[in-house]
Structures are given as C-alpha cells and as structure tokens.
C-alpha cells in the first residue's frame, strides 16, 4: 500500500564556478532538464514548479518554464535568503504531501561570480545635512559605526560568541574547519575550488573579519540545482531502477527564529537550527547517531562549528572537542561537508539548499565516485538564511 | 559650542550619555527600534528603559574588509550590558586579537561622527576598555 512519503526521483547540480557564457535562466534550465532526465520524466509529468533566484528579481519560475516547457502548472517564485533552495524543495514537498500533484520540480539558481563582499547594506555617502531615517532613526549609515553588517563579520561574531560561551575554540580551530572542507573539495569535480590549503596558508590568507580569513569564507560563484519529487503512490508505478535510485525525504523542516534576547543585535542562528533539527529527527524517527553524512551551512568556518552543536552531532557545548577529535573529516565518525562545503564547493545562494541535498543523494545512491562515503544510508542537509530561516532535510536510501 | 544631536535615536546624550530601549511593559523585552508589538509576548505597551553603560564583550570580530568608505580595521562587538545585548564598535583599543578579548570589561563612550553643512555635530557611541 502506498504511504504518504515523498521521494526525490531525479536531482542535479551544475558545476559551481564561473559561467561567463550562461545567465541564471540558462543555469536553472540546465539543472532542471538534467534533474528531469535523471528521474526519467519530463515537464509533461510535473504538477507544479517552485523556483528561486535571490539576487535575480522575481519570475524565475516562469522564465524557466519558457526555456524548458510551459504546461500551465502552478509556478511558485520563492525567496528566503540562503534557505531559498530548501524552501523551493519544501514547497514541492508540501504540494505532493497535500495531494495536489504526484510530481513537483524545485529549482534554485544564482550568479554571484565577482560580486565581492556581501554586506547587509553597503554604506551610502552621508548627506549634507543630518536627516533621521530607518528603524533606528540614524542620521547616517550605521554599518561600520555601530558594529558590522558584513556577512563575514556577523558570522565571525556567531562563532566567537560560541567560543566565549564554551571555550576551546580559537583562530586555529576555526581555520582547521576550513582546512578540512578545502581538503574534501579535492574529490568533488563540481566544486568551484578544488585546492587543498595548509593550516598556515589559511591563517595567513587575507583577513576579512577576524577570525575569518578569505579561505574561511564561502565562495561567491555561479550555479544551479534542481530536484524532481514524486509521491510514494506514483513512484510504485515507475520502473524498478527508478524506485531503486529514489531517495526518501524522511523529514522536510523549515523554521524561523523565535524571539531571543540578543537577536536584535546579532542574528541567532542557533535556536532555529536546533529546533529544526529536533523536529527533523522526530519526524524521521532517527537520531543524529544514525546519520552517515551531513552537509551543513558552512557559509563561514565560524558557522560550521556552532552547527555541530545545533544539529546535536556533539554534546552540548562540545563542538570544539568534537572537531578536534577528527569526527567531521570524511574518514571520521560523522563526515561533515564531504562536498567541500560552501567554502570551496561554492555558495550560489538560491542553489545551495538543493545542491546540498544533491550531495547527500549522490552518496545514498552510491554514485559519489572517489568521495563516496561507503555504505551511506541516511544523511542530513542543512541551510540557514539570515534573517532567519533554517531548512533541514533528512534523506534515506531506498530499501530496494 | 555647536549643536549636537545623537547619531541614532536610542542614544541619549544628557545628562550623561546612555542608550535607551523600548521596553515591553508586559515581559520586559527590550528593543532599540520601534515595534508594533513585542516580538516576545505580542504586548503593545512599551516604556523607555535606560541601558547600563558598562558591560562585557560577549563576542567580537575585527573587520579588515568592509564596504567602501568604512575605515578598517575596526572592532565590532556584542556587549552584554547588565543583561541587555548591545551592538557597537570598540574604541580606544588596538584593533588586533592581542588587545581585544572575549569577556573584557568595557564602558560606553561617545565621539563626534562629523558635522553637517549647518555645523551640527552628530554624536555616535562606542565602547572602550574599562580600567
């Protein structure tokens, strides 16, 4: 008998990096068509489409349809900061779960090569006379005058806050996380950068926002990712090969941040991630100890550390010791970011929340080649969009 | 003496410089900007609350790479001012990891951000090491 499970039937990510000859619509269409082909289906089968391109304005879903097939299905344009891709995936998941359709397509794409520093708001020139504006009635731009709005700085503070609370984390430890992810990237041909760095090279790289050097920041790049989802009932009518390669979505969770005392001055990326993780484990009926691999949102090396704790991969407060144990290297007990993570694979924002699911699926399907985590059966993909939104997907290998 | 105005509305210059938050009269949550309702308990009544001018550094970063026009390096910090978290720059301290540390004691100070064409000075706030 069919259950109400939802499965990933086909999934794809483009090479991440610099695509000078392709725009966002090209990249999104390339990923979408490849995901359809991977699933052995066509646009004629799709009952809905959800797509996001954070920096590209609206209407990406319809633009994709015009490139690959206009069938009149509901098209959802989603925007949820760095969780945009995960949100698109979840909209497709909910559409199938609701019984509205049997197949859904989710797409995320971004072009970020060469955009440079991402700040909350770059400073405009101060006016000739002081005029109050904005929510704080500031007479001029606050970035750099009342703390920092830059992403490397905000996430540096997130990591340093953890270091202050629990101890054990310093510049070298944060750099070590980056060393791991860059080492992992050498096995991922789709990563924007596949270069291993020594700890010294990372620590002596250009300082962006202490303790994050350039190598410890996510790589701005171009890329697209797409996934085809299918209902359990429909999957059972498909070929044995399609059923064997299908990956079960055991949990699809989205949270926003509940009120916390300090969240007005420093985004709290912890509470909503922990809540999402708790809900995801409960929904999937597993615990963190059951995970064979994790792709988490290492937008900066300082962020990866706190998410070890938030995702309950380690004891509360024990993230520094957990990393020092070697657990999160690909040969460790809990491989984290074997794709190379955002620091080397790259972070084309709206694509990230599907690309991390692709990475996990690749291992669960035993198709990850040189970087295959042997015997992987269950994995978790996590993203954070500042503001904030947290998306977590727990994925399980087909039992066939 | 030129006219002086605070850089942001939540900085009060007299009688001595201090920050003022909108405090929810129901649950005590504090906000530096205006809210329609309390983000914590949805209450709609607020009163002004003065924030302690001394605190400890709960987190910091030293920004070396910023948007054009922002002098670097500078220290951005999250200060625990007697239970209320405040964001601000650290000043009167060398901006390197040897001179800034987690848990260091700091106090509010003010400085002149600049003057406009009318000669009005905007007074900003920052935190400096407390001896």
Interface residues (C-beta under 8 A of the other chain):
Chain A: X117 X119 X122 X123 X125 X126 X127 X128 X129 X130 X132 X135 X136 X137 X138 X139 X140 X142 X143 X144 X145 X146 X147 X148 X150 X152 X153 X156 X157 X158 X160 X161 X163 X164 X171 X206 X207 X208 X209 X210 X211 X212 X259 X261 X262 X264 X265 X266
Chain B: X5 X7 X8 X9 X10 X29 X31 X32 X33 X34 X39 X40 X57 X58 X59 X60 X61 X62 X63 X64 X65 X66 X67 X68 X69 X70 X71 X73 X74 X76 X77 X78 X83 X84 X85 X86 X87 X88 X89 X97 X102 X103 X113 X114 X116 X117 X118 X120 X122 X124 X125
